[in-house]
Amino acid sequence: MKTLSLLVALLLTACVTINIYFPAAAAEKAADEIIKDIQDLKPEKTEPKPKASLTDWQIAACRLLEQSLDAIISSARADEADLTIDSADIRQLRSAMESRFTALQPNYAAGYIGIQADGLLVVRNIAGIPLKDRNQVTKLVAAENADRQQLYQAIANANGHPDWAGQIKSTFAGRWASNAQPGWWYQTSNGIWKQR
């Protein structure tokens, strides 16, 4: 009986389960990159931190420690999750959204449109839009929403996980609000409208 228990324990520890998980941090980083490109917001340049200089013996000690840890810990490490955000479909959608942004921006600034909690746009103040422009603003919002939905699915498809589209949409929803410019309206997760 003891041998059987030992054999079962060995078999259980030898099993390796590979979990395919949604890379949330990578999705946030990808969302920020795409949103900033669409809105033409270039990331601020920061000065690199000065590197501390190490002596030769400190470098040798670090290498020895790294080699020792590699010998103890399995060399099978999970790479930092990365989300592919480049494909022909994604480039085409980003280009359309970048082009459309110049027409959307004054409507954001005037408070005519806002970002809903789900990351899609909505016409918030139709009465404030000049009558001659209402149809155009409505069409812009509809086109933007369609492209956003397609973008999320294209990113999921490019990563080989079409089932991630909902999670990608959810991640982008938060990032659209976080990247809203001053004066823009966005809806919180509990349905309250706020102005950045």
C-alpha positions as CSV (number, residue, x, y, z in Angstrom):
1,M,0.0,0.0,0.0
2,K,2.9,2.3,0.8
3,T,4.4,1.7,-2.6
4,L,1.1,2.5,-4.3
5,S,0.7,5.8,-2.4
6,L,4.3,6.7,-3.3
7,L,3.7,5.9,-6.9
8,V,0.5,8.0,-7.0
9,A,2.3,10.9,-5.3
10,L,5.1,10.7,-7.9
11,L,2.7,10.7,-10.8
12,L,0.8,13.7,-9.4
13,T,3.9,15.7,-9.0
14,A,5.1,14.7,-12.5
15,C,2.0,16.0,-14.1
16,V,2.3,19.4,-15.7
17,T,-0.8,21.4,-16.4
18,I,-0.5,24.3,-18.8
19,N,-3.1,26.9,-18.1
20,I,-3.9,29.3,-20.9
21,Y,-4.9,32.4,-19.1
22,F,-6.0,35.8,-20.2
23,P,-2.9,38.1,-19.9
24,A,-4.7,41.1,-18.2
25,A,-1.6,43.2,-17.6
26,A,-0.5,42.7,-21.2
27,A,-4.0,43.6,-22.4
28,E,-3.9,46.9,-20.4
29,K,-0.5,47.8,-21.9
30,A,-1.7,47.0,-25.4
31,A,-4.9,49.0,-24.9
32,D,-3.0,52.0,-23.7
33,E,-0.7,51.8,-26.7
34,I,-3.5,51.6,-29.2
35,I,-5.6,54.3,-27.5
36,K,-2.6,56.7,-27.3
37,D,-1.8,56.0,-31.0
38,I,-5.4,56.6,-32.0
39,Q,-5.6,59.8,-30.0
40,D,-2.0,60.7,-31.1
41,L,-0.9,61.0,-27.5
42,K,2.8,60.2,-27.4
43,P,4.0,58.8,-24.1
44,E,6.0,61.3,-22.1
45,K,9.7,60.8,-22.3
46,T,11.3,60.1,-18.9
47,E,15.0,60.4,-18.1
48,P,16.6,57.0,-17.6
49,K,17.6,56.3,-14.0
50,P,21.4,56.3,-13.6
51,K,22.7,52.8,-13.3
52,A,24.6,51.8,-10.2
53,S,28.0,50.6,-11.1
54,L,29.0,47.2,-9.8
55,T,32.4,46.0,-9.1
56,D,33.7,42.9,-10.9
57,W,33.3,40.7,-7.8
58,Q,29.7,41.9,-7.3
59,I,28.9,40.9,-10.9
60,A,30.6,37.5,-10.5
61,A,28.6,37.0,-7.3
62,C,25.4,37.8,-9.1
63,R,26.2,35.4,-11.9
64,L,27.0,32.7,-9.5
65,L,23.8,33.2,-7.6
66,E,21.8,33.2,-10.8
67,Q,23.5,29.9,-11.9
68,S,22.8,28.4,-8.5
69,L,19.1,29.4,-8.7
70,D,18.8,28.1,-12.2
71,A,20.2,24.7,-11.0
72,I,17.7,24.6,-8.2
73,I,14.7,26.0,-10.0
74,S,13.4,24.4,-13.2
75,S,14.5,26.1,-16.3
76,A,11.0,26.0,-17.7
77,R,9.9,29.6,-17.0
78,A,6.8,31.3,-18.3
79,D,7.7,34.2,-20.4
80,E,6.0,37.5,-19.6
81,A,2.7,37.4,-21.3
82,D,2.5,39.4,-24.5
83,L,-0.5,40.3,-26.5
84,T,-0.2,40.5,-30.3
85,I,-1.7,43.7,-31.5
86,D,-0.4,43.6,-35.0
87,S,-2.3,42.1,-37.9
88,A,-3.7,43.4,-41.2
89,D,-7.1,43.7,-39.6
90,I,-5.8,45.4,-36.5
91,R,-3.8,47.9,-38.6
92,Q,-6.8,48.7,-40.8
93,L,-9.1,49.3,-37.8
94,R,-6.5,51.4,-36.0
95,S,-6.0,53.5,-39.1
96,A,-9.8,54.1,-39.5
97,M,-10.1,55.0,-35.8
98,E,-7.1,57.4,-36.0
99,S,-8.7,59.1,-39.0
100,R,-12.1,59.4,-37.3
101,F,-10.6,60.7,-34.1
102,T,-10.2,64.2,-35.5
103,A,-13.9,64.4,-36.1
104,L,-14.8,62.9,-32.7
105,Q,-12.5,65.1,-30.6
106,P,-14.5,68.3,-30.8
107,N,-17.7,66.3,-29.9
108,Y,-15.9,64.8,-26.8
109,A,-14.7,68.3,-25.8
110,A,-18.2,69.8,-26.2
111,G,-19.7,67.0,-24.1
112,Y,-21.9,65.8,-27.0
113,I,-20.5,62.3,-26.8
114,G,-19.1,60.3,-23.9
115,I,-17.5,57.0,-23.1
116,Q,-19.9,54.4,-21.6
117,A,-18.8,52.0,-18.9
118,D,-18.5,49.3,-21.6
119,G,-16.0,51.5,-23.5
120,L,-18.4,52.2,-26.4
121,L,-19.4,55.8,-27.3
122,V,-22.8,57.3,-26.8
123,V,-24.4,60.6,-27.9
124,R,-25.0,62.2,-24.5
125,N,-26.4,65.6,-25.5
126,I,-28.1,65.4,-28.9
127,A,-30.0,68.6,-28.2
128,G,-26.7,70.5,-27.9
129,I,-25.5,69.4,-31.3
130,P,-26.4,71.8,-34.1
131,L,-29.3,70.2,-36.1
132,K,-27.2,70.1,-39.3
133,D,-24.5,68.0,-37.6
134,R,-26.6,65.5,-35.6
135,N,-26.8,62.9,-38.2
136,Q,-23.0,63.1,-38.9
137,V,-22.2,62.8,-35.1
138,T,-24.6,59.8,-34.8
139,K,-22.9,58.1,-37.8
140,L,-19.4,58.8,-36.3
141,V,-20.4,57.2,-33.0
142,A,-21.9,54.2,-34.7
143,A,-18.8,53.7,-36.9
144,E,-16.5,54.1,-34.0
145,N,-18.4,51.6,-31.9
146,A,-18.4,49.1,-34.8
147,D,-14.7,49.4,-35.2
148,R,-14.0,49.1,-31.5
149,Q,-16.0,45.8,-31.4
150,Q,-14.2,44.5,-34.5
151,L,-10.8,45.6,-33.0
152,Y,-11.4,43.5,-29.8
153,Q,-12.3,40.5,-31.9
154,A,-9.3,41.1,-34.2
155,I,-6.9,41.2,-31.2
156,A,-8.5,38.0,-29.8
157,N,-8.2,36.3,-33.2
158,A,-4.6,37.5,-33.7
159,N,-3.7,35.8,-30.4
160,G,-5.4,32.5,-31.3
161,H,-8.1,33.0,-28.7
162,P,-11.3,34.3,-30.2
163,D,-12.9,33.6,-26.9
164,W,-10.9,36.4,-25.3
165,A,-12.9,39.1,-27.1
166,G,-15.1,39.8,-24.1
167,Q,-12.2,40.1,-21.8
168,I,-10.3,42.4,-24.2
169,K,-13.4,44.6,-24.5
170,S,-13.7,44.8,-20.7
171,T,-10.0,45.7,-20.4
172,F,-10.3,48.4,-23.1
173,A,-13.4,49.8,-21.4
174,G,-11.4,50.8,-18.4
175,R,-8.5,52.1,-20.4
176,W,-10.7,54.3,-22.7
177,A,-11.9,56.0,-19.5
178,S,-8.4,56.3,-18.0
179,N,-7.1,57.8,-21.2
180,A,-9.9,60.3,-21.6
181,Q,-8.7,63.8,-22.0
182,P,-9.6,66.7,-19.7
183,G,-13.2,67.8,-20.2
184,W,-14.4,64.5,-21.7
185,W,-17.3,62.6,-20.2
186,Y,-17.1,58.9,-19.2
187,Q,-19.4,56.6,-17.3
188,T,-18.2,54.7,-14.2
189,S,-18.9,51.0,-13.7
190,N,-21.9,51.9,-11.5
191,G,-23.5,54.1,-14.3
192,I,-22.5,57.5,-13.0
193,W,-21.3,60.1,-15.5
194,K,-18.2,62.0,-14.7
195,Q,-16.1,64.6,-16.5
196,R,-12.4,64.2,-16.6
